[in-house]
Amino acid sequence: MIIVIGGGPAGRIAAMRLAAQGKEVILFDSRAEGLGGQCLHQAVW
């Protein structure tokens, strides 16, 4: 069992990749808004 603390961009992707590899994952996040957070990268064209 792997526990991921924080459902921001990095935690969410880490949990998804671990689960895709067949690992048992629990994701904890304290925010009520849901998972994903805010991406801090912006494309500059």
mmCIF entry with sequence, helices, sheets and N, C-alpha, C, O atoms, coordinates in Angstrom:
data_MODEL
# 
_entry.id   MODEL 
# 
_entity.id                         1 
_entity.type                       polymer 
_entity.pdbx_number_of_molecules   1 
# 
_entity_poly.entity_id                      1 
_entity_poly.type                           'polypeptide(L)' 
_entity_poly.nstd_linkage                   no 
_entity_poly.nstd_monomer                   no 
_entity_poly.pdbx_seq_one_letter_code       MIIVIGGGPAGRIAAMRLAAQGKEVILFDSRAEGLGGQCLHQAVW 
_entity_poly.pdbx_seq_one_letter_code_can   MIIVIGGGPAGRIAAMRLAAQGKEVILFDSRAEGLGGQCLHQAVW 
_entity_poly.pdbx_strand_id                 A 
# 
loop_
_entity_poly_seq.entity_id 
_entity_poly_seq.num 
_entity_poly_seq.mon_id 
_entity_poly_seq.hetero 
1 1  MET n 
1 2  ILE n 
1 3  ILE n 
1 4  VAL n 
1 5  ILE n 
1 6  GLY n 
1 7  GLY n 
1 8  GLY n 
1 9  PRO n 
1 10 ALA n 
1 11 GLY n 
1 12 ARG n 
1 13 ILE n 
1 14 ALA n 
1 15 ALA n 
1 16 MET n 
1 17 ARG n 
1 18 LEU n 
1 19 ALA n 
1 20 ALA n 
1 21 GLN n 
1 22 GLY n 
1 23 LYS n 
1 24 GLU n 
1 25 VAL n 
1 26 ILE n 
1 27 LEU n 
1 28 PHE n 
1 29 ASP n 
1 30 SER n 
1 31 ARG n 
1 32 ALA n 
1 33 GLU n 
1 34 GLY n 
1 35 LEU n 
1 36 GLY n 
1 37 GLY n 
1 38 GLN n 
1 39 CYS n 
1 40 LEU n 
1 41 HIS n 
1 42 GLN n 
1 43 ALA n 
1 44 VAL n 
1 45 TRP n 
# 
_struct_asym.id          A 
_struct_asym.entity_id   1 
# 
_struct_conf.conf_type_id            HELX_P 
_struct_conf.id                      HELX_P1 
_struct_conf.pdbx_PDB_helix_id       AA1 
_struct_conf.beg_label_comp_id       PRO 
_struct_conf.beg_label_asym_id       A 
_struct_conf.beg_label_seq_id        9 
_struct_conf.pdbx_beg_PDB_ins_code   ? 
_struct_conf.end_label_comp_id       ALA 
_struct_conf.end_label_asym_id       A 
_struct_conf.end_label_seq_id        20 
_struct_conf.pdbx_end_PDB_ins_code   ? 
_struct_conf.beg_auth_comp_id        PRO 
_struct_conf.beg_auth_asym_id        A 
_struct_conf.beg_auth_seq_id         9 
_struct_conf.end_auth_comp_id        ALA 
_struct_conf.end_auth_asym_id        A 
_struct_conf.end_auth_seq_id         20 
_struct_conf.pdbx_PDB_helix_class    1 
_struct_conf.details                 ? 
_struct_conf.pdbx_PDB_helix_length   12 
# 
_struct_conf_type.id          HELX_P 
_struct_conf_type.criteria    ? 
_struct_conf_type.reference   ? 
# 
_struct_sheet.id               AA1 
_struct_sheet.type             ? 
_struct_sheet.number_strands   2 
_struct_sheet.details          ? 
# 
_struct_sheet_order.sheet_id     AA1 
_struct_sheet_order.range_id_1   1 
_struct_sheet_order.range_id_2   2 
_struct_sheet_order.offset       ? 
_struct_sheet_order.sense        parallel 
# 
loop_
_struct_sheet_range.sheet_id 
_struct_sheet_range.id 
_struct_sheet_range.beg_label_comp_id 
_struct_sheet_range.beg_label_asym_id 
_struct_sheet_range.beg_label_seq_id 
_struct_sheet_range.pdbx_beg_PDB_ins_code 
_struct_sheet_range.end_label_comp_id 
_struct_sheet_range.end_label_asym_id 
_struct_sheet_range.end_label_seq_id 
_struct_sheet_range.pdbx_end_PDB_ins_code 
_struct_sheet_range.beg_auth_comp_id 
_struct_sheet_range.beg_auth_asym_id 
_struct_sheet_range.beg_auth_seq_id 
_struct_sheet_range.end_auth_comp_id 
_struct_sheet_range.end_auth_asym_id 
_struct_sheet_range.end_auth_seq_id 
AA1 1 ILE A 2  ? ILE A 5  ? ILE A 2  ILE A 5  
AA1 2 VAL A 25 ? PHE A 28 ? VAL A 25 PHE A 28 
# 
loop_
_atom_site.group_PDB 
_atom_site.id 
_atom_site.type_symbol 
_atom_site.label_atom_id 
_atom_site.label_alt_id 
_atom_site.label_comp_id 
_atom_site.label_asym_id 
_atom_site.label_entity_id 
_atom_site.label_seq_id 
_atom_site.pdbx_PDB_ins_code 
_atom_site.Cartn_x 
_atom_site.Cartn_y 
_atom_site.Cartn_z 
_atom_site.occupancy 
_atom_site.B_iso_or_equiv 
_atom_site.pdbx_formal_charge 
_atom_site.auth_seq_id 
_atom_site.auth_comp_id 
_atom_site.auth_asym_id 
_atom_site.auth_atom_id 
_atom_site.pdbx_PDB_model_num 
ATOM 1   N N  . MET A 1 1  ? 0.846   -1.173 0.000   1.00 0.00 ? 1  MET A N  1 
ATOM 2   C CA . MET A 1 1  ? 0.000   0.000  0.000   1.00 0.00 ? 1  MET A CA 1 
ATOM 3   C C  . MET A 1 1  ? 0.886   1.228  0.000   1.00 0.00 ? 1  MET A C  1 
ATOM 4   O O  . MET A 1 1  ? 1.822   1.335  0.792   1.00 0.00 ? 1  MET A O  1 
ATOM 5   N N  . ILE A 1 2  ? 0.583   2.151  -0.892  1.00 0.00 ? 2  ILE A N  1 
ATOM 6   C CA . ILE A 1 2  ? 1.306   3.416  -0.984  1.00 0.00 ? 2  ILE A CA 1 
ATOM 7   C C  . ILE A 1 2  ? 0.324   4.528  -0.666  1.00 0.00 ? 2  ILE A C  1 
ATOM 8   O O  . ILE A 1 2  ? -0.783  4.568  -1.204  1.00 0.00 ? 2  ILE A O  1 
ATOM 9   N N  . ILE A 1 3  ? 0.740   5.431  0.216   1.00 0.00 ? 3  ILE A N  1 
ATOM 10  C CA . ILE A 1 3  ? -0.095  6.572  0.585   1.00 0.00 ? 3  ILE A CA 1 
ATOM 11  C C  . ILE A 1 3  ? 0.521   7.820  -0.019  1.00 0.00 ? 3  ILE A C  1 
ATOM 12  O O  . ILE A 1 3  ? 1.700   8.102  0.196   1.00 0.00 ? 3  ILE A O  1 
ATOM 13  N N  . VAL A 1 4  ? -0.270  8.569  -0.774  1.00 0.00 ? 4  VAL A N  1 
ATOM 14  C CA . VAL A 1 4  ? 0.162   9.834  -1.369  1.00 0.00 ? 4  VAL A CA 1 
ATOM 15  C C  . VAL A 1 4  ? -0.556  10.942 -0.613  1.00 0.00 ? 4  VAL A C  1 
ATOM 16  O O  . VAL A 1 4  ? -1.783  10.942 -0.514  1.00 0.00 ? 4  VAL A O  1 
ATOM 17  N N  . ILE A 1 5  ? 0.208   11.880 -0.085  1.00 0.00 ? 5  ILE A N  1 
ATOM 18  C CA . ILE A 1 5  ? -0.368  12.995 0.660   1.00 0.00 ? 5  ILE A CA 1 
ATOM 19  C C  . ILE A 1 5  ? -0.317  14.229 -0.225  1.00 0.00 ? 5  ILE A C  1 
ATOM 20  O O  . ILE A 1 5  ? 0.760   14.694 -0.600  1.00 0.00 ? 5  ILE A O  1 
ATOM 21  N N  . GLY A 1 6  ? -1.480  14.751 -0.552  1.00 0.00 ? 6  GLY A N  1 
ATOM 22  C CA . GLY A 1 6  ? -1.590  15.933 -1.398  1.00 0.00 ? 6  GLY A CA 1 
ATOM 23  C C  . GLY A 1 6  ? -2.066  15.576 -2.792  1.00 0.00 ? 6  GLY A C  1 
ATOM 24  O O  . GLY A 1 6  ? -1.420  14.811 -3.508  1.00 0.00 ? 6  GLY A O  1 
ATOM 25  N N  . GLY A 1 7  ? -3.195  16.135 -3.165  1.00 0.00 ? 7  GLY A N  1 
ATOM 26  C CA . GLY A 1 7  ? -3.783  15.831 -4.454  1.00 0.00 ? 7  GLY A CA 1 
ATOM 27  C C  . GLY A 1 7  ? -3.579  16.909 -5.492  1.00 0.00 ? 7  GLY A C  1 
ATOM 28  O O  . GLY A 1 7  ? -4.377  17.048 -6.420  1.00 0.00 ? 7  GLY A O  1 
ATOM 29  N N  . GLY A 1 8  ? -2.500  17.682 -5.337  1.00 0.00 ? 8  GLY A N  1 
ATOM 30  C CA . GLY A 1 8  ? -2.181  18.685 -6.346  1.00 0.00 ? 8  GLY A CA 1 
ATOM 31  C C  . GLY A 1 8  ? -1.692  17.998 -7.614  1.00 0.00 ? 8  GLY A C  1 
ATOM 32  O O  . GLY A 1 8  ? -1.792  16.777 -7.736  1.00 0.00 ? 8  GLY A O  1 
ATOM 33  N N  . PRO A 1 9  ? -1.168  18.767 -8.552  1.00 0.00 ? 9  PRO A N  1 
ATOM 34  C CA . PRO A 1 9  ? -0.746  18.194 -9.827  1.00 0.00 ? 9  PRO A CA 1 
ATOM 35  C C  . PRO A 1 9  ? 0.237   17.030 -9.674  1.00 0.00 ? 9  PRO A C  1 
ATOM 36  O O  . PRO A 1 9  ? 0.061   16.001 -10.328 1.00 0.00 ? 9  PRO A O  1 
ATOM 37  N N  . ALA A 1 10 ? 1.247   17.160 -8.845  1.00 0.00 ? 10 ALA A N  1 
ATOM 38  C CA . ALA A 1 10 ? 2.251   16.103 -8.697  1.00 0.00 ? 10 ALA A CA 1 
ATOM 39  C C  . ALA A 1 10 ? 1.688   14.889 -7.973  1.00 0.00 ? 10 ALA A C  1 
ATOM 40  O O  . ALA A 1 10 ? 1.915   13.757 -8.400  1.00 0.00 ? 10 ALA A O  1 
ATOM 41  N N  . GLY A 1 11 ? 0.957   15.106 -6.883  1.00 0.00 ? 11 GLY A N  1 
ATOM 42  C CA . GLY A 1 11 ? 0.398   13.994 -6.129  1.00 0.00 ? 11 GLY A CA 1 
ATOM 43  C C  . GLY A 1 11 ? -0.627  13.207 -6.923  1.00 0.00 ? 11 GLY A C  1 
ATOM 44  O O  . GLY A 1 11 ? -0.663  11.979 -6.856  1.00 0.00 ? 11 GLY A O  1 
ATOM 45  N N  . ARG A 1 12 ? -1.450  13.904 -7.665  1.00 0.00 ? 12 ARG A N  1 
ATOM 46  C CA . ARG A 1 12 ? -2.480  13.240 -8.470  1.00 0.00 ? 12 ARG A CA 1 
ATOM 47  C C  . ARG A 1 12 ? -1.852  12.371 -9.554  1.00 0.00 ? 12 ARG A C  1 
ATOM 48  O O  . ARG A 1 12 ? -2.251  11.221 -9.739  1.00 0.00 ? 12 ARG A O  1 
ATOM 49  N N  . ILE A 1 13 ? -0.874  12.918 -10.268 1.00 0.00 ? 13 ILE A N  1 
ATOM 50  C CA . ILE A 1 13 ? -0.208  12.161 -11.326 1.00 0.00 ? 13 ILE A CA 1 
ATOM 51  C C  . ILE A 1 13 ? 0.572   10.988 -10.738 1.00 0.00 ? 13 ILE A C  1 
ATOM 52  O O  . ILE A 1 13 ? 0.570   9.898  -11.309 1.00 0.00 ? 13 ILE A O  1 
ATOM 53  N N  . ALA A 1 14 ? 1.241   11.202 -9.598  1.00 0.00 ? 14 ALA A N  1 
ATOM 54  C CA . ALA A 1 14 ? 1.985   10.114 -8.969  1.00 0.00 ? 14 ALA A CA 1 
ATOM 55  C C  . ALA A 1 14 ? 1.048   8.973  -8.592  1.00 0.00 ? 14 ALA A C  1 
ATOM 56  O O  . ALA A 1 14 ? 1.358   7.808  -8.840  1.00 0.00 ? 14 ALA A O  1 
ATOM 57  N N  . ALA A 1 15 ? -0.095  9.300  -7.995  1.00 0.00 ? 15 ALA A N  1 
ATOM 58  C CA . ALA A 1 15 ? -1.056  8.269  -7.608  1.00 0.00 ? 15 ALA A CA 1 
ATOM 59  C C  . ALA A 1 15 ? -1.601  7.531  -8.834  1.00 0.00 ? 15 ALA A C  1 
ATOM 60  O O  . ALA A 1 15 ? -1.762  6.311  -8.803  1.00 0.00 ? 15 ALA A O  1 
ATOM 61  N N  . MET A 1 16 ? -1.883  8.260  -9.899  1.00 0.00 ? 16 MET A N  1 
ATOM 62  C CA . MET A 1 16 ? -2.403  7.633  -11.115 1.00 0.00 ? 16 MET A CA 1 
ATOM 63  C C  . MET A 1 16 ? -1.371  6.688  -11.734 1.00 0.00 ? 16 MET A C  1 
ATOM 64  O O  . MET A 1 16 ? -1.724  5.589  -12.163 1.00 0.00 ? 16 MET A O  1 
ATOM 65  N N  . ARG A 1 17 ? -0.120  7.096  -11.784 1.00 0.00 ? 17 ARG A N  1 
ATOM 66  C CA . ARG A 1 17 ? 0.919   6.256  -12.383 1.00 0.00 ? 17 ARG A CA 1 
ATOM 67  C C  . ARG A 1 17 ? 1.190   5.013  -11.542 1.00 0.00 ? 17 ARG A C  1 
ATOM 68  O O  . ARG A 1 17 ? 1.397   3.924  -12.078 1.00 0.00 ? 17 ARG A O  1 
ATOM 69  N N  . LEU A 1 18 ? 1.186   5.180  -10.231 1.00 0.00 ? 18 LEU A N  1 
ATOM 70  C CA . LEU A 1 18 ? 1.372   4.024  -9.359  1.00 0.00 ? 18 LEU A CA 1 
ATOM 71  C C  . LEU A 1 18 ? 0.228   3.032  -9.509  1.00 0.00 ? 18 LEU A C  1 
ATOM 72  O O  . LEU A 1 18 ? 0.450   1.824  -9.578  1.00 0.00 ? 18 LEU A O  1 
ATOM 73  N N  . ALA A 1 19 ? -0.998  3.549  -9.560  1.00 0.00 ? 19 ALA A N  1 
ATOM 74  C CA . ALA A 1 19 ? -2.166  2.680  -9.731  1.00 0.00 ? 19 ALA A CA 1 
ATOM 75  C C  . ALA A 1 19 ? -2.120  1.960  -11.077 1.00 0.00 ? 19 ALA A C  1 
ATOM 76  O O  . ALA A 1 19 ? -2.513  0.797  -11.173 1.00 0.00 ? 19 ALA A O  1 
ATOM 77  N N  . ALA A 1 20 ? -1.644  2.642  -12.110 1.00 0.00 ? 20 ALA A N  1 
ATOM 78  C CA . ALA A 1 20 ? -1.539  2.033  -13.433 1.00 0.00 ? 20 ALA A CA 1 
ATOM 79  C C  . ALA A 1 20 ? -0.526  0.886  -13.447 1.00 0.00 ? 20 ALA A C  1 
ATOM 80  O O  . ALA A 1 20 ? -0.614  -0.022 -14.274 1.00 0.00 ? 20 ALA A O  1 
ATOM 81  N N  . GLN A 1 21 ? 0.432   0.940  -12.526 1.00 0.00 ? 21 GLN A N  1 
ATOM 82  C CA . GLN A 1 21 ? 1.427   -0.130 -12.403 1.00 0.00 ? 21 GLN A CA 1 
ATOM 83  C C  . GLN A 1 21 ? 0.925   -1.266 -11.513 1.00 0.00 ? 21 GLN A C  1 
ATOM 84  O O  . GLN A 1 21 ? 1.657   -2.218 -11.241 1.00 0.00 ? 21 GLN A O  1 
ATOM 85  N N  . GLY A 1 22 ? -0.324  -1.162 -11.063 1.00 0.00 ? 22 GLY A N  1 
ATOM 86  C CA . GLY A 1 22 ? -0.909  -2.214 -10.250 1.00 0.00 ? 22 GLY A CA 1 
ATOM 87  C C  . GLY A 1 22 ? -0.725  -2.057 -8.757  1.00 0.00 ? 22 GLY A C  1 
ATOM 88  O O  . GLY A 1 22 ? -1.065  -2.961 -7.994  1.00 0.00 ? 22 GLY A O  1 
ATOM 89  N N  . LYS A 1 23 ? -0.191  -0.924 -8.324  1.00 0.00 ? 23 LYS A N  1 
ATOM 90  C CA . LYS A 1 23 ? 0.004   -0.676 -6.895  1.00 0.00 ? 23 LYS A CA 1 
ATOM 91  C C  . LYS A 1 23 ? -1.322  -0.284 -6.250  1.00 0.00 ? 23 LYS A C  1 
ATOM 92  O O  . LYS A 1 23 ? -2.196  0.292  -6.898  1.00 0.00 ? 23 LYS A O  1 
ATOM 93  N N  . GLU A 1 24 ? -1.456  -0.601 -4.975  1.00 0.00 ? 24 GLU A N  1 
ATOM 94  C CA . GLU A 1 24 ? -2.627  -0.159 -4.217  1.00 0.00 ? 24 GLU A CA 1 
ATOM 95  C C  . GLU A 1 24 ? -2.287  1.214  -3.640  1.00 0.00 ? 24 GLU A C  1 
ATOM 96  O O  . GLU A 1 24 ? -1.317  1.353  -2.894  1.00 0.00 ? 24 GLU A O  1 
ATOM 97  N N  . VAL A 1 25 ? -3.083  2.229  -3.985  1.00 0.00 ? 25 VAL A N  1 
ATOM 98  C CA . VAL A 1 25 ? -2.761  3.615  -3.644  1.00 0.00 ? 25 VAL A CA 1 
ATOM 99  C C  . VAL A 1 25 ? -3.935  4.264  -2.916  1.00 0.00 ? 25 VAL A C  1 
ATOM 100 O O  . VAL A 1 25 ? -5.094  4.093  -3.294  1.00 0.00 ? 25 VAL A O  1 
ATOM 101 N N  . ILE A 1 26 ? -3.610  5.005  -1.874  1.00 0.00 ? 26 ILE A N  1 
ATOM 102 C CA . ILE A 1 26 ? -4.592  5.867  -1.207  1.00 0.00 ? 26 ILE A CA 1 
ATOM 103 C C  . ILE A 1 26 ? -4.078  7.290  -1.331  1.00 0.00 ? 26 ILE A C  1 
ATOM 104 O O  . ILE A 1 26 ? -2.912  7.566  -1.044  1.00 0.00 ? 26 ILE A O  1 
ATOM 105 N N  . LEU A 1 27 ? -4.947  8.189  -1.756  1.00 0.00 ? 27 LEU A N  1 
ATOM 106 C CA . LEU A 1 27 ? -4.591  9.599  -1.951  1.00 0.00 ? 27 LEU A CA 1 
ATOM 107 C C  . LEU A 1 27 ? -5.346  10.440 -0.939  1.00 0.00 ? 27 LEU A C  1 
ATOM 108 O O  . LEU A 1 27 ? -6.576  10.403 -0.895  1.00 0.00 ? 27 LEU A O  1 
ATOM 109 N N  . PHE A 1 28 ? -4.621  11.199 -0.122  1.00 0.00 ? 28 PHE A N  1 
ATOM 110 C CA . PHE A 1 28 ? -5.216  12.086 0.865   1.00 0.00 ? 28 PHE A CA 1 
ATOM 111 C C  . PHE A 1 28 ? -5.033  13.532 0.424   1.00 0.00 ? 28 PHE A C  1 
ATOM 112 O O  . PHE A 1 28 ? -3.947  13.933 0.003   1.00 0.00 ? 28 PHE A O  1 
ATOM 113 N N  . ASP A 1 29 ? -6.101  14.305 0.526   1.00 0.00 ? 29 ASP A N  1 
ATOM 114 C CA . ASP A 1 29 ? -6.028  15.734 0.233   1.00 0.00 ? 29 ASP A CA 1 
ATOM 115 C C  . ASP A 1 29 ? -7.016  16.454 1.133   1.00 0.00 ? 29 ASP A C  1 
ATOM 116 O O  . ASP A 1 29 ? -8.123  15.963 1.351   1.00 0.00 ? 29 ASP A O  1 
ATOM 117 N N  . SER A 1 30 ? -6.635  17.608 1.657   1.00 0.00 ? 30 SER A N  1 
ATOM 118 C CA . SER A 1 30 ? -7.486  18.333 2.601   1.00 0.00 ? 30 SER A CA 1 
ATOM 119 C C  . SER A 1 30 ? -8.410  19.353 1.938   1.00 0.00 ? 30 SER A C  1 
ATOM 120 O O  . SER A 1 30 ? -9.299  19.900 2.590   1.00 0.00 ? 30 SER A O  1 
ATOM 121 N N  . ARG A 1 31 ? -8.206  19.608 0.655   1.00 0.00 ? 31 ARG A N  1 
ATOM 122 C CA . ARG A 1 31 ? -9.012  20.631 -0.018  1.00 0.00 ? 31 ARG A CA 1 
ATOM 123 C C  . ARG A 1 31 ? -10.384 20.086 -0.413  1.00 0.00 ? 31 ARG A C  1 
ATOM 124 O O  . ARG A 1 31 ? -10.503 18.941 -0.849  1.00 0.00 ? 31 ARG A O  1 
ATOM 125 N N  . ALA A 1 32 ? -11.393 20.896 -0.258  1.00 0.00 ? 32 ALA A N  1 
ATOM 126 C CA . ALA A 1 32 ? -12.756 20.494 -0.624  1.00 0.00 ? 32 ALA A CA 1 
ATOM 127 C C  . ALA A 1 32 ? -13.032 20.690 -2.114  1.00 0.00 ? 32 ALA A C  1 
ATOM 128 O O  . ALA A 1 32 ? -14.012 20.157 -2.634  1.00 0.00 ? 32 ALA A O  1 
ATOM 129 N N  . GLU A 1 33 ? -12.178 21.452 -2.806  1.00 0.00 ? 33 GLU A N  1 
ATOM 130 C CA . GLU A 1 33 ? -12.412 21.777 -4.223  1.00 0.00 ? 33 GLU A CA 1 
ATOM 131 C C  . GLU A 1 33 ? -12.198 20.584 -5.138  1.00 0.00 ? 33 GLU A C  1 
ATOM 132 O O  . GLU A 1 33 ? -12.633 20.614 -6.289  1.00 0.00 ? 33 GLU A O  1 
ATOM 133 N N  . GLY A 1 34 ? -11.549 19.552 -4.668  1.00 0.00 ? 34 GLY A N  1 
ATOM 134 C CA . GLY A 1 34 ? -11.265 18.400 -5.515  1.00 0.00 ? 34 GLY A CA 1 
ATOM 135 C C  . GLY A 1 34 ? -9.788  18.280 -5.812  1.00 0.00 ? 34 GLY A C  1 
ATOM 136 O O  . GLY A 1 34 ? -8.971  19.046 -5.302  1.00 0.00 ? 34 GLY A O  1 
ATOM 137 N N  . LEU A 1 35 ? -9.461  17.321 -6.631  1.00 0.00 ? 35 LEU A N  1 
ATOM 138 C CA . LEU A 1 35 ? -8.061  17.032 -6.920  1.00 0.00 ? 35 LEU A CA 1 
ATOM 139 C C  . LEU A 1 35 ? -7.556  17.839 -8.105  1.00 0.00 ? 35 LEU A C  1 
ATOM 140 O O  . LEU A 1 35 ? -8.335  18.355 -8.906  1.00 0.00 ? 35 LEU A O  1 
ATOM 141 N N  . GLY A 1 36 ? -6.252  17.936 -8.198  1.00 0.00 ? 36 GLY A N  1 
ATOM 142 C CA . GLY A 1 36 ? -5.639  18.554 -9.365  1.00 0.00 ? 36 GLY A CA 1 
ATOM 143 C C  . GLY A 1 36 ? -4.910  19.836 -9.070  1.00 0.00 ? 36 GLY A C  1 
ATOM 144 O O  . GLY A 1 36 ? -3.863  20.097 -9.661  1.00 0.00 ? 36 GLY A O  1 
ATOM 145 N N  . GLY A 1 37 ? -5.427  20.635 -8.184  1.00 0.00 ? 37 GLY A N  1 
ATOM 146 C CA . GLY A 1 37 ? -4.753  21.888 -7.858  1.00 0.00 ? 37 GLY A CA 1 
ATOM 147 C C  . GLY A 1 37 ? -4.657  22.816 -9.047  1.00 0.00 ? 37 GLY A C  1 
ATOM 148 O O  . GLY A 1 37 ? -5.519  22.813 -9.925  1.00 0.00 ? 37 GLY A O  1 
ATOM 149 N N  . GLN A 1 38 ? -3.601  23.610 -9.069  1.00 0.00 ? 38 GLN A N  1 
ATOM 150 C CA . GLN A 1 38 ? -3.400  24.575 -10.148 1.00 0.00 ? 38 GLN A CA 1 
ATOM 151 C C  . GLN A 1 38 ? -2.042  24.331 -10.768 1.00 0.00 ? 38 GLN A C  1 
ATOM 152 O O  . GLN A 1 38 ? -1.034  24.264 -10.065 1.00 0.00 ? 38 GLN A O  1 
ATOM 153 N N  . CYS A 1 39 ? -2.014  24.201 -12.050 1.00 0.00 ? 39 CYS A N  1 
ATOM 154 C CA . CYS A 1 39 ? -0.757  24.023 -12.757 1.00 0.00 ? 39 CYS A CA 1 
ATOM 155 C C  . CYS A 1 39 ? -0.033  25.367 -12.826 1.00 0.00 ? 39 CYS A C  1 
ATOM 156 O O  . CYS A 1 39 ? -0.624  26.379 -13.202 1.00 0.00 ? 39 CYS A O  1 
ATOM 157 N N  . LEU A 1 40 ? 1.232   25.369 -12.465 1.00 0.00 ? 40 LEU A N  1 
ATOM 158 C CA . LEU A 1 40 ? 1.991   26.624 -12.432 1.00 0.00 ? 40 LEU A CA 1 
ATOM 159 C C  . LEU A 1 40 ? 2.747   26.900 -13.718 1.00 0.00 ? 40 LEU A C  1 
ATOM 160 O O  . LEU A 1 40 ? 3.392   27.940 -13.848 1.00 0.00 ? 40 LEU A O  1 
ATOM 161 N N  . HIS A 1 41 ? 2.675   25.978 -14.670 1.00 0.00 ? 41 HIS A N  1 
ATOM 162 C CA . HIS A 1 41 ? 3.372   26.150 -15.934 1.00 0.00 ? 41 HIS A CA 1 
ATOM 163 C C  . HIS A 1 41 ? 2.450   26.845 -16.944 1.00 0.00 ? 41 HIS A C  1 
ATOM 164 O O  . HIS A 1 41 ? 1.271   26.507 -17.054 1.00 0.00 ? 41 HIS A O  1 
ATOM 165 N N  . GLN A 1 42 ? 2.986   27.795 -17.661 1.00 0.00 ? 42 GLN A N  1 
ATOM 166 C CA . GLN A 1 42 ? 2.226   28.489 -18.693 1.00 0.00 ? 42 GLN A CA 1 
ATOM 167 C C  . GLN A 1 42 ? 3.038   28.463 -19.985 1.00 0.00 ? 42 GLN A C  1 
ATOM 168 O O  . GLN A 1 42 ? 4.244   28.714 -19.986 1.00 0.00 ? 42 GLN A O  1 
ATOM 169 N N  . ALA A 1 43 ? 2.373   28.163 -21.050 1.00 0.00 ? 43 ALA A N  1 
ATOM 170 C CA . ALA A 1 43 ? 3.044   28.176 -22.349 1.00 0.00 ? 43 ALA A CA 1 
ATOM 171 C C  . ALA A 1 43 ? 3.171   29.618 -22.825 1.00 0.00 ? 43 ALA A C  1 
ATOM 172 O O  . ALA A 1 43 ? 2.234   30.409 -22.714 1.00 0.00 ? 43 ALA A O  1 
ATOM 173 N N  . VAL A 1 44 ? 4.321   29.939 -23.347 1.00 0.00 ? 44 VAL A N  1 
ATOM 174 C CA . VAL A 1 44 ? 4.555   31.270 -23.890 1.00 0.00 ? 44 VAL A CA 1 
ATOM 175 C C  . VAL A 1 44 ? 4.773   31.100 -25.385 1.00 0.00 ? 44 VAL A C  1 
ATOM 176 O O  . VAL A 1 44 ? 5.730   30.449 -25.802 1.00 0.00 ? 44 VAL A O  1 
ATOM 177 N N  . TRP A 1 45 ? 3.916   31.666 -26.176 1.00 0.00 ? 45 TRP A N  1 
ATOM 178 C CA . TRP A 1 45 ? 4.010   31.526 -27.632 1.00 0.00 ? 45 TRP A CA 1 
ATOM 179 C C  . TRP A 1 45 ? 4.483   32.798 -28.251 1.00 0.00 ? 45 TRP A C  1 
ATOM 180 O O  . TRP A 1 45 ? 4.625   32.875 -29.471 1.00 0.00 ? 45 TRP A O  1 
# 
